[in-house]
């Protein structure tokens, strides 16, 4: 159990919701950006939503 889960338990939390921000597939689908091995500033700028 992680430290965050222990803190939640100590605070009386009855349940946790776990979410994922990104799914990793073995090969990219059409229109899905390639996920870089390292997320540096250059990659963040390239992958960030454009206004």
Secondary structure, DSSP 8 states (H G I E B T S, - for coil): --HHHHHHHHTT--------S----SS--TT-----SS--HHHHHHHS---
